[in-house]
Each structure stands twice: as C-alpha cells, then as structure tokens.
C-alpha cells in the first residue's frame, strides 16, 4: 500500500467509527466496499474490537476469510471471542492447521475442545498433533502439510506428486527428500527440478546436507535460521529424524515479527500488546505497563533506604545531593547500553550463556574505558565549578559506576537465558533500578572516604 | 544448526584463535575442513577481523564464495578491507547485483569506482543503476534480475521463459506480469502455472491487483509489506509504473533484521554495531556507546542545575532528597514504556505522524491512570513512614510526572519520524534524561507549594 492508501484507511477508519456509533450499518458497508483486503486489515487494526467485529460481519464471505487470515494472531483471538459460535466454527474449519494452532494459543484453553470438535477427523488429528508439542517450540508453528520425494524417484515422478498437491501443500517450491523410514536425507528445489531432464534421479539433484529443525527446538531459533540462510522452507523432524512438518519462510518471518515485538516491548519494561496500539483500549495499555512500573517503583524504594542511611552525610554536604540524578542516570544508561547489545546478540544467536566469561571481560573493559572518559570530564568540571574534592568524588564514582553498570547490564541477559527466562524481561528499566541503588552506595562510600566525613 | 553444533563452533573458534596466534596455519586449516558452510559463518562471526581474513583465505574457492555470501553486509565490508585487491575483485564479480550494492553501502565511497571497474559492462550497468536510487530506498535493495510474462502469453510460453532464466533470475516462483509498456498489470505464481493447462492465458490466471512497491519507497516499509502478506516476491516499479526490480522475501527478511537491530540498539542508546558482538573490538564497542553517553551526561547536568536552584529548599528539608531517585526513576520508566510502544507501532506501520493527536490523548490518559495508582500508593507509604505532608508531595508529584512522562515519551518518536529522523534515535535514555530534569522542577514546585517553603 502506498502512503496515500494508508491515509485513506486512516480516514475510512474514523468515518466507520462515527457511522457505527450512529448504528448506520449501510453507510459503513458503503465505505468498506471499495477497500482492498490489505486496506480492510489495516482498518481493523485501527478499530476497537466491538467495531472490528461488526466490520468483519459486513464483509462478503470470501473477503472475510482473506481478511481474517491476514490479521495478527492476537487480533484473531479477540475477534473470535467477539463473534458467535457458528461463525467461528466455519472460520476455524477453513484455516490451515498451523494458523489454527497459532489462534488457539491466543484463546482461553477452554475454547479449544469446542472448536476442535467442529473439524473433520483428519483436520482434527493434524491440529491435535501439533498441539502436543511444547509451547514456543517449532512443532506448534510448522505446517504438517508438505509434499515429499525420494532419492530413487525421477524428476517426472516428483513433478506428478507436486501437481497432485498444488492445492493442499504449504509450499511446493522446496521439497524434503526422505528415505523409506521417512527420515530426511536431503532437500530439492522446484527450480532444480525444472532445470533437469525428466528421467534424472532426485538422489543426484538434491542437496544432501540441508538445514533441518528438530520439532522441540525453540521456534525463534528455527525461524532465524530460515531467514538467515534465505531458505524458502526448513524441514522439521522428530526425535528419530523423521519428517513431521515444514517451516516456510513467510511463517518464519511471522514468528520473528512477534518475537521482535515482544523483545522491543520488554526492553522498554512493557508487556507486549496483543493487538495494534491504536486498537488497544486504554485499560489494556495501563495493564501492560502497571505491573512493571510497580515492581520497579518497589525496587526504587531501595534508593530511598540507601539515601536514608546516608542522610547525615547528605545534611552535612548538601552539594552531594546535586549530583545524584546525574550519577545514577549515567550508571543506568551504561547498564542499558550493555544490556541492549547483549540481548540483541542473544536473540541473533551470536552469543550464548556459555560465553559468559567472554562477555564479562568485554563489558568490564568497555565499562571501565567509558567510566574513565566520563570520570575525567566529571572530575574537571565538578572540580572547577565546585571544589576539587567534590570533583574527585564525582570522577571516581563515575569510573566505578560505569564499570559495575556495564558488567551487570551485560550479565543480566545471559543469566536470564541460562534460567530459561526471556532475556528481555530483565529489561533496561530493571537494570536501571538495580544500578541506581548500587550506584548510590558506591557514591556515598567514595564520598565518605575522600571527604573524610 | 543444533545446539551441539553451535557448541562445536564456539570451541573451534577458540582453537583457531590460539592456532593463529602461533601462526599455525596448517593446524587452523585442519580445524576448518570438517566444518559446514553455516558453521564457518558462525565461526567468522566470533573472530576479530584479522583472524577472520586469514580463515577466509584458508577456505577452498567455492566454499569461500558461499561463506562470503552468507555473511552480514557489515562483516563483508570489514573483510573486503582486510583482503587484497585481486581477491576482492574476483569476489565482487561473482556476487549478485543487490548483494553488491549492499556491500558497497558498507564501504568507504572511494572504494566503489575501483570495484565497479572490475565488472563486465552489463554487470556494471545493473549495479550502477541501483546505486542511483536514494539511500535506504527499496531501489538499492531489490534485485534487477527477474523473469516477466505478459497477459497474452500462454502457460507453455511462460514456462519456456522460466526455464531459460533458471540460472540468472533472483526468483522464478513469483512472476510479474507486464504490458507492452513494461507496466506491471499483475503477478502470477509458478504454482498457478503448474495447475493450469499449457494453452491457458496468463491474463486469465494472474492476480490483477498485486502488492507493488515504488522504487523510491523506504526499504523497511516495502520489506515489512512483503513479510506481512507472506509474498514470495514484491515487484518494484519506477515513477511511471514500469517494472525495474523485484524484492524477494529472503531479502525482505534480511532488511528487517538489519532494521530491527538498529532499532534495538538505538532504543538502548547505542549506535548499531557493524559486526557481531564477539567479533567487535573493545574500541568499537566503546565508540558505539560513548557519544550517546556523553550527550546524555551533558543533558543530565540540567538536573544538577535544577537541584542547585532549589538547594535552599533541599537544605531546609533533606528528606526531599531521599525521594529524588525514586521519582525521576519512575518518570523515566513511564516515559520509556510509552516511547517503546509508540516506536514499535511506527516501525510496524500501525501509527503514523498524522495520528499525533490520537497518540497524545491515549498517552495522557494512560499516564494519568498510572500516576494516580502510583501516587495513591506513594502518598500512603511516604505519609506513613515520614509525614502526611511529605506523602502528599510525593503522591502529587507521581501523578504529574507520570502524565508528563507518558505524553513526552509517546510524542518523541512521532516528532522524530515527522522530521525524518529514526524514531529510535530519540531513544529511551534520551527521554529519561529529559524527563529527569522536568520531573525535578515539578517535584520542587509542588514541594514548595504544599510545604509552604
């Protein structure tokens, strides 16, 4: 969509919001009719869920399914809960098995059995099989609808298989090659098949050392591998190397989008939103933030206690109070920087918990360099403006705080990953709060030592 | 790669690092030989650039090209600068035009003419054409090597075209359909072609309302559209709707990976790294952080000045100093939360600068709710522990600070986008620093009013 179209969608959303508040369904329908499917999707992402459900009902049946499939799983979940049972059952039956599992993951557990009962036996088995794999594993995100070929088949025989599966298979552009025991022995691309003679054997054409995922593997890791190597599809195997599914690159991109959104949110101390920002009610925005804000505020009472302990020192030298925000702010920033870099590297698979000592050594050195630089500046400026004793306290504190903050900031994401928590959960605000209290203790200890109070 | 393989790569990297420090090239080569291409890529991402260049030279020629193509553009850039001219010229000639432009974007401008001279006339024209499009536009990231078909051609005729372009085209799975004026009138998938009879006309099979990008469009926006709609390829047209290139989904995923890395880095107040964390020298880590840290520290001297202004008040009531970190910390967190949510929504195209009033209204309300909640708690606790006047000051300050912080945090990313700066640049640390100073002014004004000092 072009910027002009986006502008139109924004205006259409406002108009439809007004029309619906006046119960003018015919008017709303007239606004909807000229919009393309992607435009309707954008529009739904700008409406509250009640309005979105009405818009959905105003669509013709074919368009409704197309729109539904293009919505994010979170929006699908909210929409399903706003629609009637009969509507949902029809919709659910028409979805692909992987999209169905994704949707079920967004719904209360009690809804699943009812929806599954509405499926044909075969569809139900495919879907239930996927639901058996662990949360966040690639088993729940792969597609169980694939076409395979065998090393001893010819290109012509394989092409016939492909033609027979055009309507059902998730992809026909990358085919896993399996042996008699359903074990993956290679992959072959449709492009390779088209470039070969009809009687060429798959065994001679295939890539015999393909990328593969194990069904219990973390979905994000498998998705990242798929996009990193530009694989159109990644075969997924069970514990005995038998093919059980395939992850296509578009599904990989969808997984990564959701993971990136979660990481970005947690890095800022927010719970990820289920739906788009504009369509999320204020009450949900508040809920997505309040828990972390409270946790952090409770953590911050530590700083009150630290300052309370040193109140006598403070009363004696009020000038020390002036630098508190600057010092803890700098500590927090240094910690954030380290945490941000390491969290991203973890997400990209560049570092792992086993690299803990390497990371620690790098962050100690980086933090020390940064602290030295800022500390010299702080010493000079505070020394000139106030007095050189104060300058010395500020300078030394900056060196110590930056070193500690970078080390803690770099270690936290690794510690989180080691105990199997999302590294982004020990988010920047969390580190800031921790570093704040530590920084204050360091500050006052140095002040007492240097100033002899 | 499985976790075991990653473990092996980490160990291999350590071993190779040691062997190279002893100049034992034969030993290093022996460690490299059994590794697969993806393993070598991971290994290179763990080595400093000098070691990486030696490893690269130890690879056989075919493997070297495969490894190079799988490296990130930043690593490619560093590697090219560490290799000899002749090696680079050969490498450059074998790359695809889009990968070549990506690499040139990572190199000093002076290098480009020399490298371009080493290409054949046709390859040079393709590459130079792309270099003519603006920085960050999809024109620099698309592939100019595509196969097209026409509405009046049959399936058999189109298949013949596809077979003729198997080796050169970026993709053969999605074909743009163009008219006589090279204007895009639809797209058709190879899957559709395979399901049709040989004499069917493309005009009857094609999707006549396809997603399209304009060549000057922002690369991230076009890439996001490609993955959001699971398009295997997106046609790119010039100002007169004529086809000039195609963006494949794997290239779209690569663009998004880079953009996400940049956003994550800037959200934490760090300049994005060119290479992986472990392969980046400490001096570069320091450089990636020091500028922002200095800017923020200079910004934070505002807080020293604010506190200096109110020093008399502070000296009179030292208890006020105890809450400074808690209050400004909470303000900073609230601002971060809002900025994080809005920055991500902007990146996903869910909101745009024109939605400024909607966002402001949502953030004022959200911030006020959060402030009210925390304020009541703060009032009760500070009132009980210290005295109720102090509690009132803390409570009122929290309400005001949270409201202001959420509003500022929500507005900043939109303001940045409006003036065409990366919204993530006005990053969380930036907002924290701004909110710190504002929060202190609010705090002391409320304190003076309530306490009558």
Interface residues (C-beta under 8 A of the other chain):
Chain A: X1 X2 X6 X7 X10 X36 X38 X42 X45 X70 X162 X163 X166 X167 X172 X173 X190 X191 X194 X195 X209 X211 X214 X217 X225 X227 X228 X229 X230 X231 X232 X248 X249 X250 X251 X252 X253 X254 X256 X257 X260 X261 X263 X264 X265 X267 X268 X269 X270 X273 X276 X277 X278 X282 X285 X286 X288 X289 X290 X292 X293 X294 X296 X297 X300 X301 X303 X304 X307 X308 X311 X314 X315 X318 X319 X321 X322 X323 X324 X325 X326 X328 X329 X330 X332 X333 X334 X336 X337 X339 X340 X341 X342 X343 X344 X345 X348 X349 X350 X351 X352 X354 X355 X358 X359 X362 X365 X366 X369 X370 X373 X374 X377 X378 X381 X428 X429 X432 X433 X436 X440
Chain B: X1 X2 X6 X7 X10 X36 X38 X42 X45 X46 X70 X162 X163 X166 X167 X172 X173 X190 X191 X194 X195 X209 X211 X214 X225 X227 X228 X229 X230 X231 X232 X248 X249 X250 X251 X252 X253 X254 X256 X257 X260 X261 X263 X264 X265 X267 X268 X269 X270 X273 X276 X277 X278 X282 X285 X286 X288 X289 X290 X292 X293 X294 X296 X297 X300 X301 X303 X304 X307 X308 X311 X314 X315 X318 X319 X321 X322 X323 X324 X325 X326 X328 X329 X330 X332 X333 X334 X336 X337 X339 X340 X341 X342 X343 X344 X345 X348 X349 X350 X351 X352 X354 X355 X358 X359 X362 X365 X366 X369 X370 X373 X374 X377 X378 X381 X428 X429 X432 X433 X436 X440
